[in-house]
């Protein structure tokens, strides 16, 4: 993430590297609760199709429910995530990090329910079955390091998939997500500017 730091103001905590797409689908975390869990998801709209703006429209309540047959199945859904990483590595932010996004649903981690209260949700544009891109892993690693700097409670051991906090109900990020590669990348020192331009 370079030397850029998260920006905090009256509108909450936003990552300056992210394109802001503010969503109305959030509320306040419980008093004195700081995020200490990171939840990885995947999403594609319509399922299996990439690019387009359907994900942004869903998270901002602007989706044309009649534009695709699948959209009728989720008509009226009001959801959000804090962050989305597109296939090309672009980072979007929908909800301030200090607010509660609506990404986890009915969920439990280590005996603690309502994971939305204390988690940050990152959506990867993709599916359970298709490999994610190197650009996505690179951005996910950079974002994770920044979140761990901002919220030290998010240790490597407190990074989970949606499938882990809602087993039997959710399967994402799915078997195509390379957990070993991702977690190893967090332990690899980030490249310096000199190395990046060598």
Buried (B, 14 or more C-beta within 10 A) or exposed (E): BEEEEBEEEEEBBBBEBBEEBBBEBBEEBEEEEEBBBBBBBBBBBEEEEBEEEBBBBBBBBEBEBEBBEBBEEEEEEEBBBBBBBBBEBBBBBBBBBBBBBBBBBEBBBEEEEBBBBBBBBBBBBBBBEBEBBEBBBEBBBBBBBBBBEBBEEBEEEBBBBBBBBBEEEBBBBBEBBBEEEBBEBBEEEBEEEEEEEE
